[in-house]
Structures are given as structure tokens and as C-alpha cells.
Amino acid sequence: MSKGLDYTALTLVIIGAINWGLIGFFRLDLVNMLFGNMTWISRIIYALVGLSGLYLLSLYGRVTELGGERQ
């Protein structure tokens, strides 16, 4: 797997987590505010965040590979 893809997916998931935090604490949906309520752009953003989360599930199997084995 590509390191660039890992960082891109991680960045998208962090953006999604921040958006959910804003929704939970302040009832402010930043994606909705910037791109509109379920416009095609906002749907693409939500889909990319969701796909990134699914992709990062593979990180569980690669944790030791990424961090190196400590002895």
C-alpha cells in the first residue's frame, strides 16, 4: 500500500472526525455549511471520508509493519 494513500485517507478521516465533533458540540455541520445540504459535492466528500475509514481498517493489519518491530 502507498504511504501517500495512507496519509490522504488519514487526513480525510480526521476532517470527518472534526466535522462530527462540530456537529456534536455545536450543531454545526461544516460540510453542509460550505457545500450545501447533500449537494453532489457534499455527497462526494462524505463518500470519500467513509471510504477512507474503511480503507484505514487495513491499518490494523499493518501496524507492526509501519512502526517496525521493537525488541
N, CA, C and O of each residue as an XYZ file, in Angstrom:
284
protein
N       0.835     -1.183      0.000
C       0.000      0.000      0.000
C       0.880      1.247      0.000
O       1.996      1.234      0.519
N       0.377      2.289     -0.571
C       1.141      3.517     -0.716
C       1.069      4.372      0.547
O       0.014      4.515      1.166
N       2.212      4.929      0.909
C       2.258      5.804      2.079
C       1.427      7.071      1.826
O       0.783      7.588      2.739
N       1.446      7.561      0.590
C       0.653      8.738      0.239
C      -0.840      8.489      0.400
O      -1.572      9.357      0.873
N      -1.292      7.294      0.003
C      -2.699      6.937      0.170
C      -3.063      6.845      1.648
O      -4.151      7.251      2.057
N      -2.140      6.308      2.445
C      -2.371      6.233      3.896
C      -2.569      7.624      4.487
O      -3.504      7.850      5.254
N      -1.693      8.551      4.132
C      -1.789      9.909      4.676
C      -3.037     10.641      4.176
O      -3.672     11.380      4.928
N      -3.382     10.432      2.911
C      -4.592     11.058      2.366
C      -5.832     10.537      3.081
O      -6.704     11.312      3.474
N      -5.907      9.220      3.245
C      -7.055      8.622      3.931
C      -7.112      9.094      5.381
O      -8.188      9.418      5.884
N      -5.969      9.135      6.053
C      -5.941      9.592      7.441
C      -6.394     11.043      7.553
O      -7.131     11.392      8.475
N      -5.964     11.886      6.626
C      -6.371     13.289      6.630
C      -7.876     13.425      6.443
O      -8.519     14.213      7.137
N      -8.444     12.661      5.507
C      -9.891     12.722      5.283
C     -10.673     12.239      6.504
O     -11.710     12.809      6.845
N     -10.182     11.198      7.155
C     -10.867     10.695      8.347
C     -10.775     11.708      9.485
O     -11.731     11.866     10.244
N      -9.651     12.390      9.615
C      -9.520     13.439     10.639
C     -10.480     14.583     10.351
O     -11.121     15.095     11.268
N     -10.587     14.991      9.085
C     -11.551     16.037      8.714
C     -12.966     15.599      9.066
O     -13.751     16.386      9.595
N     -13.294     14.329      8.769
C     -14.616     13.800      9.113
C     -14.849     13.796     10.612
O     -15.944     14.118     11.073
N     -13.826     13.433     11.378
C     -13.961     13.409     12.843
C     -14.161     14.819     13.395
O     -14.966     15.024     14.303
N     -13.440     15.776     12.855
C     -13.625     17.167     13.291
C     -15.031     17.636     12.961
O     -15.672     18.300     13.776
N     -15.517     17.295     11.770
C     -16.881     17.673     11.391
C     -17.898     17.060     12.340
O     -18.839     17.737     12.754
N     -17.724     15.768     12.697
C     -18.648     15.136     13.642
C     -18.554     15.780     15.019
O     -19.566     15.914     15.708
N     -17.359     16.177     15.425
C     -17.215     16.889     16.702
C     -17.954     18.214     16.690
O     -18.617     18.573     17.663
N     -17.837     18.941     15.584
C     -18.567     20.209     15.467
C     -20.075     19.990     15.495
O     -20.810     20.778     16.090
N     -20.534     18.920     14.852
C     -21.965     18.601     14.876
C     -22.395     18.274     16.301
O     -23.429     18.755     16.764
N     -21.612     17.465     16.990
C     -21.976     17.045     18.344
C     -21.949     18.165     19.361
O     -22.840     18.261     20.205
N     -20.932     19.017     19.290
C     -20.798     20.083     20.291
C     -21.588     21.338     19.955
O     -22.139     21.982     20.848
N     -21.649     21.693     18.672
C     -22.222     22.992     18.303
C     -23.361     22.912     17.288
O     -23.883     23.943     16.864
N     -23.754     21.690     16.891
C     -24.770     21.517     15.847
C     -24.389     22.263     14.568
O     -25.236     22.846     13.892
N     -23.099     22.230     14.256
C     -22.573     22.916     13.084
C     -21.982     21.882     12.131
O     -20.926     21.313     12.408
N     -22.651     21.641     11.024
C     -22.159     20.722     10.004
C     -21.358     21.546      9.002
O     -21.927     22.216      8.140
N     -20.045     21.490      9.122
C     -19.166     22.316      8.310
C     -19.268     21.975      6.822
O     -19.249     22.874      5.982
N     -19.375     20.697      6.492
C     -19.508     20.299      5.083
C     -20.805     20.850      4.511
O     -20.824     21.379      3.400
N     -21.882     20.728      5.264
C     -23.181     21.261      4.837
C     -23.109     22.781      4.673
O     -23.655     23.333      3.718
N     -22.440     23.446      5.600
C     -22.345     24.901      5.550
C     -21.537     25.365      4.335
O     -21.886     26.359      3.698
N     -20.461     24.648      4.015
C     -19.593     25.068      2.915
C     -20.117     24.662      1.543
O     -19.965     25.411      0.579
N     -20.736     23.481      1.443
C     -21.083     22.938      0.132
C     -22.570     22.713     -0.083
O     -22.975     22.324     -1.179
N     -23.389     22.946      0.925
C     -24.825     22.775      0.771
C     -25.297     21.442      1.308
O     -24.514     20.513      1.507
N     -26.606     21.370      1.540
C     -27.220     20.181      2.121
C     -27.354     19.086      1.078
O     -28.231     19.141      0.216
N     -26.492     18.107      1.159
C     -26.468     16.921      0.296
C     -26.422     17.274     -1.193
O     -27.098     16.648     -2.010
N     -25.619     18.281     -1.532
C     -25.329     18.532     -2.940
C     -24.393     17.428     -3.410
O     -23.904     16.646     -2.595
N     -24.140     17.355     -4.696
C     -23.270     16.294     -5.197
C     -21.862     16.442     -4.638
O     -21.184     15.439     -4.412
N     -21.406     17.675     -4.410
C     -20.064     17.872     -3.840
C     -20.012     17.366     -2.406
O     -19.072     16.663     -2.034
N     -21.006     17.712     -1.598
C     -21.001     17.247     -0.204
C     -21.152     15.732     -0.131
O     -20.566     15.097      0.747
N     -21.922     15.147     -1.034
C     -22.065     13.688     -1.051
C     -20.743     13.017     -1.403
O     -20.412     11.972     -0.843
N     -19.987     13.605     -2.320
C     -18.666     13.071     -2.669
C     -17.736     13.151     -1.468
O     -16.991     12.209     -1.196
N     -17.772     14.272     -0.744
C     -16.921     14.432      0.440
C     -17.276     13.389      1.491
O     -16.387     12.733      2.035
N     -18.559     13.228      1.782
C     -18.982     12.218      2.756
C     -18.578     10.813      2.296
O     -18.137     10.000      3.108
N     -18.725     10.528      1.011
C     -18.361      9.210      0.489
C     -16.858      8.967      0.606
O     -16.437      7.870      0.973
N     -16.045      9.981      0.297
C     -14.594      9.831      0.411
C     -14.159      9.627      1.858
O     -13.258      8.835      2.134
N     -14.800     10.341      2.778
C     -14.478     10.154      4.204
C     -14.844      8.734      4.627
O     -14.077      8.087      5.340
N     -16.007      8.243      4.196
C     -16.421      6.890      4.540
C     -15.513      5.833      3.942
O     -15.147      4.873      4.621
N     -15.147      5.996      2.678
C     -14.230      5.052      2.040
C     -12.856      5.077      2.706
O     -12.206      4.041      2.846
N     -12.425      6.261      3.112
C     -11.144      6.376      3.810
C     -11.173      5.628      5.135
O     -10.203      4.967      5.505
N     -12.285      5.734      5.842
C     -12.430      4.999      7.097
C     -12.368      3.505      6.879
O     -11.728      2.785      7.646
N     -13.037      3.029      5.826
C     -12.982      1.597      5.511
C     -11.576      1.172      5.115
O     -11.117      0.099      5.505
N     -10.892      2.008      4.341
C      -9.526      1.704      3.935
C      -8.609      1.626      5.154
O      -7.739      0.759      5.224
N      -8.805      2.532      6.112
C      -7.933      2.557      7.287
C      -8.150      1.359      8.200
O      -7.345      1.121      9.100
N      -9.215      0.604      7.989
C      -9.363     -0.661      8.719
C      -8.183     -1.584      8.440
O      -7.798     -2.387      9.290
N      -7.616     -1.465      7.252
C      -6.455     -2.293      6.912
C      -5.226     -1.899      7.734
O      -4.249     -2.645      7.788
N      -5.275     -0.741      8.363
C      -4.155     -0.293      9.190
C      -3.923     -1.235     10.365
O      -2.788     -1.401     10.811
N      -4.985     -1.851     10.867
C      -4.835     -2.785     11.983
C      -3.880     -3.925     11.635
O      -3.094     -4.360     12.476
N      -3.950     -4.399     10.413
C      -3.067     -5.476      9.999
C      -1.661     -5.019      9.669
O      -0.747     -5.836      9.562
N      -1.482     -3.702      9.507
C      -0.191     -3.174      9.094
C       0.524     -2.384     10.177
O       1.579     -1.810      9.907
N      -0.006     -2.334     11.381
C       0.571     -1.507     12.436
C       2.017     -1.905     12.731
O       2.884     -1.036     12.826
N       2.285     -3.174     12.874
C       3.650     -3.597     13.178
C       4.567     -3.329     12.001
O       5.748     -3.034     12.188
N       4.033     -3.431     10.781
C       4.831     -3.147      9.593
C       5.213     -1.667      9.535
O       6.338     -1.335      9.163
N       4.292     -0.782      9.897
C       4.544      0.659      9.827
C       5.486      1.130     10.924
O       6.360      1.962     10.683
N       5.311      0.604     12.118
C       6.102      1.069     13.244
C       7.410      0.335     13.427
O       8.239      0.739     14.242
N       7.605     -0.720     12.694
C       8.794     -1.525     12.893
C       8.644     -2.389     14.119
O       7.856     -2.070     15.009
N       9.363     -3.448     14.181
C       9.265     -4.359     15.315
C      10.261     -3.955     16.380
O      11.457     -3.845     16.108
N       9.779     -3.736     17.582
C      10.643     -3.345     18.695
C      11.037     -4.581     19.489
O      10.236     -5.492     19.701
N      12.267     -4.586     19.911
C      12.735     -5.735     20.700
C      13.284     -5.295     22.019
O      13.723     -6.127     22.813
